[in-house]
Amino acid sequence: MRNVLRLGFWLLLLWMPAGLAYASFDDSRTWFERLSDAERTATQADLILLGHYQHLVDGRFGQGTFDAIAAFQKSQGKSGTGVLSDPERNALRDAASKVDSRLGIELVSDTMARVAMMIPVGLLSIRNPTDVGTSYVSADGEISLETMHASLAAQSFEELFAVMTSPDPERIVTYRNFGTSRFVVSGQIGDYSFYTMFVNADGEAIGYSLAWGKTYEEEGPIASVYIASHFTPIGSLPPPLEVRKAQGGAGPAPAAFRLPKDNPDLIVFSADVTDDSATEFENALAKRPNAKILVLNSAGGSVDAAVEMAREVHRRGMKTYVPADMGCYSACAYIFLGGSDRQVDGELGVHQISAEVADLVMAQNALGDVLDALQIFGVHQQVISHMLRTPPDDMYVFTATELDEFGILSGDRIEIAVSLDDKAQPASGGTVYVELSKLTDADAAERSREYAADRWDVLFGGIEPEVETSGEIYRVRLPTASLERASEICAAIKADGGGCYVAGS
């Protein structure tokens, strides 16, 4: 009898930890699933940065998420319950933020590889174009990232996976996972670890490979999963109507910001909103600090830059204006809505934040910034509703009645004449350039020139790109005979996934 009781006692001890673990798992699931989408994905992303979570960010609860939360709690000297208290959530954010700053993680639009991604630019400080993407390398050469794209016309996505996992005496594959939309392969090449991922994107395989030596044995695994979780193929340009309207029927201006000499109150912005637009806007304001009106003509672009510009417009109390036959769409609308007085004679269009914002984490964070700004600007809820309900591949253009009813228009009418080609066309015999890239290394500039000449040789029609040197800056540019021709070439390059802008001589 004593032995039976002793056996029962030991069985009870064995059962109790398992029961408690399951209870913690269920409690953790309940807690996690009560979080918003943004909070769930942000928690997983933070856990990746701290090395606790080795899976892709998806906002879903599973064993990996539970184990990662518990591991973080234990690293803080707490019980691994899987349920984060408010102080623990703050500690998680603070710790992850320090890693983020140390690695210098930034959102990068890699037009060569046709992808938007979050990468540790603090580590991968050297950037050069390749035949199929871009190479990012650390100063010591011990960690490198290669982005790439390949056509699936000659081989299927599954066949590409087979090539990546085929026997190779120099490569040891330790992990492989295949899906019709994505595959991952990782392992060792000599003394280096590697992590390779490709996604299936409209007839192309777009991916990257990260390799690191022992110097980065801590950062490498973190960076590999973080990049994989924030890696999205860049979509196409806006619909043709938007492009045509945003170009005002005459092609884009030679620079993003123009300062008309005959109207010192005016700054004209006619271009896509890029990551550099906010800085360029600051430069324009420095040259014209008393400007009162910002004219807008843009198909949209970078959400972060647009919100930053909108806040500056609002802070300065500037008026915003969309002239007739011009358009302000997508992210451009945020800038417009920051105006103290707002007038539209052309078109104003909104839609949801597009997939070019790399994943749910960034999309939710960007949306939060947009909504905060629109609240400060006093934007009508109906405007926000149309923005949130319109898919990113569509556009909601407000009618003249809605512009008035929704309080989009404000202040006195703006009566000014704006011409996009005002002083944009060079004098007879002048040259207009398609600016293809700007680098700080002569060899890299020459490789970029050769790449562009080979990729778009038919488009260039026999004209060879040039490398122009100015101090330590090397510009790769294509000379053309007219603004119209330069605009056509640049539009075609963008449609093919490249990057460029038009500039005068």
PEQUI-V301682 format. One record per run of one state. SS is the DSSP state (H for helix, E for strand, C for the rest). FROM is the first residue (numbers start at 0). TO is the last residue. If there is no record, write none. Layout:
ss->SS from->FROM to->TO
ss->SS from->FROM to->TO
This chain:
ss->C from->0 to->0
ss->H from->1 to->32
ss->C from->33 to->35
ss->H from->36 to->48
ss->C from->49 to->61
ss->H from->62 to->74
ss->C from->75 to->84
ss->H from->85 to->102
ss->C from->103 to->103
ss->E from->104 to->109
ss->C from->110 to->113
ss->E from->114 to->119
ss->C from->120 to->124
ss->E from->125 to->128
ss->C from->129 to->132
ss->E from->133 to->136
ss->C from->137 to->141
ss->E from->142 to->150
ss->C from->151 to->155
ss->H from->156 to->164
ss->C from->165 to->166
ss->E from->167 to->167
ss->C from->168 to->169
ss->E from->170 to->177
ss->C from->178 to->180
ss->E from->181 to->188
ss->C from->189 to->190
ss->E from->191 to->200
ss->C from->201 to->202
ss->E from->203 to->211
ss->C from->212 to->212
ss->H from->213 to->215
ss->C from->216 to->217
ss->H from->218 to->228
ss->C from->229 to->229
ss->E from->230 to->232
ss->C from->233 to->238
ss->H from->239 to->245
ss->C from->246 to->255
ss->E from->256 to->257
ss->C from->258 to->264
ss->E from->265 to->269
ss->C from->270 to->271
ss->E from->272 to->272
ss->C from->273 to->275
ss->H from->276 to->286
ss->C from->287 to->291
ss->E from->292 to->297
ss->C from->298 to->299
ss->E from->300 to->300
ss->C from->301 to->301
ss->H from->302 to->315
ss->C from->316 to->317
ss->E from->318 to->321
ss->C from->322 to->325
ss->E from->326 to->328
ss->C from->329 to->329
ss->H from->330 to->336
ss->C from->337 to->340
ss->E from->341 to->343
ss->C from->344 to->345
ss->E from->346 to->349
ss->C from->350 to->358
ss->H from->359 to->375
ss->C from->376 to->379
ss->H from->380 to->388
ss->C from->389 to->394
ss->E from->395 to->396
ss->C from->397 to->398
ss->H from->399 to->404
ss->C from->405 to->408
ss->E from->409 to->409
ss->C from->410 to->430
ss->E from->431 to->438
ss->C from->439 to->440
ss->H from->441 to->454
ss->C from->455 to->455
ss->H from->456 to->459
ss->C from->460 to->464
ss->E from->465 to->469
ss->C from->470 to->471
ss->E from->472 to->479
ss->C from->480 to->481
ss->H from->482 to->494
ss->C from->495 to->499
ss->E from->500 to->503
ss->C from->504 to->504
